[in-house]
């Protein structure tokens, strides 16, 4: 008996739905799709979700059936989840992956760290000058070039002479040079 009543409520959800509920549902889904495709700050997504919530509330007022409202909430949640999954898949493998909308590559080349360490390794053992305080990170100058460096343990004051100790993860590691 209960199962028959649920099936009747499920069928009545679609056969007795007011036209304003249908308009709000369709408008909400369209706005959610626009939010998924067009980069922005979320106004389409917020309006889409508000339309979906509005449709559920309006249907609750017109139908008065808790079961129909439950079914409608479940259907809306499933459709929004499906749209999200389609968007994620498209952003990874589909048309969105080939467009400029969904950026899926890094701005740095893959071998950036290796190249940087090779270029900076020539600085190991060289002396320079701290042009800002290094506590622990600061700016140094070696042979008229400015670099960002990290002090090993001690604070190095501006104007002190430094020596490059090592290169770790594309960072210049320095220490105070004491004469």
C-alpha positions in Angstrom: 0.0 0.0 0.0 2.8 2.4 0.9 4.7 1.5 -2.2 1.6 2.1 -4.3 1.2 5.5 -2.7 4.8 6.4 -3.4 4.5 5.4 -7.0 1.3 7.5 -7.4 3.1 10.5 -5.9 6.0 9.9 -8.2 3.7 9.8 -11.2 1.7 12.8 -10.0 5.0 14.8 -9.7 5.2 14.9 -13.5 1.6 14.9 -14.4 0.4 17.6 -12.0 3.4 19.9 -12.0 2.5 23.6 -12.3 3.9 25.4 -15.3 5.9 27.9 -13.2 7.7 25.0 -11.5 8.8 23.6 -15.0 10.0 27.1 -16.1 12.0 27.5 -12.9 13.5 24.1 -13.2 14.5 24.5 -16.8 15.9 28.0 -16.2 17.8 26.8 -13.2 19.4 24.0 -15.1 20.3 26.3 -18.0 21.9 28.8 -15.6 23.9 25.9 -14.0 25.2 24.8 -17.4 26.2 28.4 -18.2 28.1 28.6 -14.9 29.9 25.4 -15.6 31.0 26.6 -19.1 31.5 30.3 -18.7 34.3 31.4 -16.4 33.1 34.0 -13.9 32.5 34.7 -10.2 29.4 32.5 -9.8 26.4 34.7 -10.5 24.9 32.2 -13.0 25.4 29.3 -10.6 23.9 31.2 -7.7 20.9 32.2 -9.8 20.6 28.7 -11.1 20.5 27.2 -7.6 18.0 29.8 -6.4 15.8 28.9 -9.4 16.0 25.2 -8.4 15.2 25.9 -4.8 12.4 28.2 -5.9 10.9 25.5 -8.1 11.0 23.1 -5.2 9.3 25.5 -2.8 6.6 26.5 -5.3 5.9 22.8 -6.0 5.7 22.2 -2.3 3.1 25.0 -2.0 1.0 23.8 -5.0 1.2 20.0 -4.4 1.2 19.8 -0.6 2.8 16.3 -0.9 5.9 15.6 1.1 6.7 12.6 -1.1 6.5 14.7 -4.3 8.9 17.3 -2.8 11.3 14.6 -1.8 11.3 13.1 -5.3 11.8 16.5 -6.8 14.7 17.3 -4.5 16.2 13.9 -5.4 15.8 14.5 -9.1 17.3 18.0 -9.0 20.2 16.8 -7.0 20.9 13.9 -9.4 20.7 16.2 -12.5 23.0 18.7 -10.9 25.5 15.9 -10.0 25.3 14.6 -13.5 25.9 18.0 -15.0 28.9 18.4 -12.7 30.3 15.0 -13.6 29.9 15.7 -17.3 31.7 19.1 -16.9 34.6 17.5 -15.0 35.0 14.7 -17.6 34.8 17.3 -20.5 37.3 19.5 -18.7 39.7 16.6 -18.5 39.2 14.7 -21.8 36.5 16.4 -23.9 36.0 19.7 -25.7 36.7 21.8 -22.7 40.1 20.3 -22.3 41.0 21.6 -25.8 39.6 25.1 -25.2 41.1 28.0 -23.2 38.2 27.9 -20.7 39.5 25.0 -18.6 43.2 25.4 -18.1 44.7 22.0 -17.3 48.4 22.6 -17.9 51.0 24.3 -15.7 52.5 27.6 -16.7 56.0 26.3 -16.0 57.7 23.7 -18.2 58.0 20.2 -16.7 61.8 20.4 -16.5 61.8 23.9 -14.9 63.2 22.7 -11.6 66.1 20.8 -13.2 67.0 23.6 -15.5 66.9 26.1 -12.6 69.1 24.0 -10.4 71.6 23.5 -13.3 71.8 27.3 -13.9 72.0 28.2 -10.3 74.6 25.5 -9.4 77.3 27.7 -10.9 76.7 30.1 -8.0 77.7 27.6 -5.3 80.8 29.0 -3.5 80.4 32.5 -4.9 80.3 35.5 -2.6 77.9 38.4 -2.7 76.0 41.0 -0.8 72.7 40.9 1.0 70.6 43.8 -0.4 67.7 43.1 2.0 67.5 41.3 5.3 67.3 37.6 4.9 65.1 36.2 7.7 65.3 33.6 6.3 64.4 34.7 2.7 65.7 37.9 1.2 67.4 39.4 -1.9 71.1 39.1 -2.6 73.4 40.4 -5.3 76.2 38.3 -6.9 78.2 39.7 -9.8 75.7 42.5 -10.5 72.7 40.0 -10.6 69.9 40.0 -8.1 68.6 36.7 -6.7 66.2 35.6 -4.0 68.0 33.4 -1.5 67.3 31.6 1.8 69.6 31.9 4.8 70.7 28.8 6.6 69.5 29.2 10.2 70.8 32.8 10.9 69.3 36.2 10.1 71.5 38.0 7.7 71.4 41.8 7.8 71.3 44.1 4.8 74.8 44.9 3.6 76.5 41.8 5.0 78.7 39.7 2.8 77.3 36.2 2.0 78.4 33.0 0.4 76.2 30.6 -1.6 76.4 27.3 0.2 74.1 25.1 -1.9 71.1 24.9 -4.3 68.1 23.0 -2.9 64.8 22.7 -4.8 65.8 25.6 -7.1 66.4 27.8 -4.0 69.7 29.5 -3.3 70.9 28.6 0.2 73.3 31.2 1.7 75.2 31.8 4.9 76.9 34.9 6.4 80.6 35.1 5.4 82.8 35.9 8.4 86.3 37.1 7.8 
